[in-house]
Amino acid sequence: MNIVRTPSVAQIGISVELLDSLAQQTPVGSAAVSSVDSFTQFTQKMLDNFYNFASSFAVSQAQMTPSPSEMFIPANVVLKWYENFQRRLAQNPLFWKT
């Protein structure tokens, strides 16, 4: 059974806003107060979503079809980035500003 795979393109965007402009935005009326900073919560959810998305494309080396025009990133590299980002976020939620 031959499965034809069409190339997929994914784009991830992050908007960086000044804290002053975020403070001027009106919050959703039904929003609940969280003990976790909303930026930290957003970042954690984004991180989880990216890892889950990237992992959904994982295949074993035996399942890979050679494709010289495509680059592959090993799943353990994505996992290491995920764990490092999570650790740094827990230590300092604003680490990305340095």
GROMACS elastic network, one bead per residue, 0.5 to 0.9 nm:
[ bonds ]
;  ai    aj funct       b0    kb
    5     8     6  0.87160   500
   12    50     6  0.85930   500
   17    20     6  0.83177   500
   17    21     6  0.67743   500
   17    22     6  0.68078   500
   18    21     6  0.54023   500
   18    22     6  0.64988   500
   18    23     6  0.88026   500
   19    22     6  0.50778   500
   19    23     6  0.61478   500
   19    24     6  0.88310   500
   20    23     6  0.51626   500
   20    24     6  0.66205   500
   21    24     6  0.52769   500
   21    25     6  0.68421   500
   22    25     6  0.53795   500
   22    26     6  0.86817   500
   23    26     6  0.80303   500
   26    29     6  0.85348   500
   27    30     6  0.85927   500
   27    31     6  0.71841   500
   28    31     6  0.53304   500
   28    32     6  0.89725   500
   29    32     6  0.85902   500
   33    36     6  0.86794   500
   34    37     6  0.70437   500
   34    38     6  0.74299   500
   35    38     6  0.87069   500
   36    39     6  0.83728   500
   36    40     6  0.67798   500
   36    41     6  0.63277   500
   37    40     6  0.52351   500
   37    41     6  0.61862   500
   37    42     6  0.86347   500
   37    93     6  0.88560   500
   38    42     6  0.59732   500
   38    43     6  0.84214   500
   39    42     6  0.50887   500
   39    43     6  0.60522   500
   39    44     6  0.85241   500
   39    93     6  0.80231   500
   40    43     6  0.50643   500
   40    44     6  0.60732   500
   40    45     6  0.85922   500
   40    89     6  0.74347   500
   40    90     6  0.85526   500
   40    93     6  0.61743   500
   40    94     6  0.88257   500
   41    44     6  0.51504   500
   41    45     6  0.62119   500
   41    46     6  0.85690   500
   42    45     6  0.51641   500
   42    46     6  0.60438   500
   42    47     6  0.84741   500
   43    46     6  0.50461   500
   43    47     6  0.60015   500
   43    48     6  0.85523   500
   43    89     6  0.83658   500
   43    93     6  0.88996   500
   44    47     6  0.50422   500
   44    48     6  0.61390   500
   44    49     6  0.84994   500
   44    86     6  0.73762   500
   44    89     6  0.83138   500
   45    48     6  0.50952   500
   45    49     6  0.59950   500
   45    50     6  0.85386   500
   46    49     6  0.50266   500
   46    50     6  0.60707   500
   46    51     6  0.85674   500
   47    50     6  0.52268   500
   47    51     6  0.61973   500
   47    52     6  0.85813   500
   47    82     6  0.68668   500
   47    85     6  0.81379   500
   47    86     6  0.78898   500
   48    51     6  0.52133   500
   48    52     6  0.60727   500
   48    53     6  0.84637   500
   48    82     6  0.81009   500
   49    52     6  0.51688   500
   49    53     6  0.59770   500
   49    54     6  0.85199   500
   50    53     6  0.50503   500
   50    54     6  0.60153   500
   50    55     6  0.83690   500
   50    82     6  0.88257   500
   51    54     6  0.52126   500
   51    55     6  0.59184   500
   51    56     6  0.85121   500
   51    78     6  0.70985   500
   51    79     6  0.73023   500
   51    82     6  0.68643   500
   52    55     6  0.50769   500
   52    56     6  0.61305   500
   53    56     6  0.52695   500
   53    57     6  0.73189   500
   54    57     6  0.57966   500
   54    58     6  0.72612   500
   54    75     6  0.80621   500
   54    78     6  0.78217   500
   55    58     6  0.51970   500
   55    59     6  0.89131   500
   55    75     6  0.68803   500
   55    78     6  0.83550   500
   55    79     6  0.88728   500
   56    59     6  0.87300   500
   58    74     6  0.85365   500
   58    75     6  0.68119   500
   59    62     6  0.79868   500
   59    63     6  0.59133   500
   59    64     6  0.65660   500
   60    63     6  0.52061   500
   60    64     6  0.65637   500
   61    64     6  0.52309   500
   61    65     6  0.86162   500
   62    65     6  0.82456   500
   64    67     6  0.86687   500
   66    70     6  0.87305   500
   67    70     6  0.56778   500
   67    71     6  0.82637   500
   68    71     6  0.77048   500
   73    76     6  0.84667   500
   73    77     6  0.68795   500
   73    78     6  0.74583   500
   74    77     6  0.54411   500
   74    78     6  0.69489   500
   74    79     6  0.89809   500
   75    78     6  0.51998   500
   75    79     6  0.62262   500
   75    80     6  0.86463   500
   76    80     6  0.60163   500
   76    81     6  0.85573   500
   77    80     6  0.50837   500
   77    81     6  0.62297   500
   77    82     6  0.85502   500
   78    81     6  0.51235   500
   78    82     6  0.60885   500
   78    83     6  0.86645   500
   79    83     6  0.61447   500
   79    84     6  0.85511   500
   80    83     6  0.51763   500
   80    84     6  0.60835   500
   80    85     6  0.84836   500
   81    84     6  0.51505   500
   81    85     6  0.59820   500
   81    86     6  0.84513   500
   82    85     6  0.52442   500
   82    86     6  0.61055   500
   82    87     6  0.86113   500
   83    86     6  0.50891   500
   83    87     6  0.61150   500
   83    88     6  0.86208   500
   84    87     6  0.51081   500
   84    88     6  0.61364   500
   84    89     6  0.84815   500
   85    88     6  0.51757   500
   85    89     6  0.60022   500
   85    90     6  0.85805   500
   86    89     6  0.50950   500
   86    90     6  0.62087   500
   86    91     6  0.87127   500
   87    90     6  0.51922   500
   87    91     6  0.63326   500
   87    92     6  0.87168   500
   88    91     6  0.50772   500
   88    92     6  0.60401   500
   88    93     6  0.73753   500
   88    95     6  0.68195   500
   88    96     6  0.89409   500
   89    92     6  0.52011   500
   89    94     6  0.73092   500
   89    95     6  0.68002   500
   89    96     6  0.86003   500
   90    93     6  0.62805   500
   91    95     6  0.81809   500
   92    95     6  0.53114   500
   92    96     6  0.87756   500
   93    96     6  0.78062   500
   94    97     6  0.57745   500
   94    98     6  0.79314   500
   95    98     6  0.58801   500
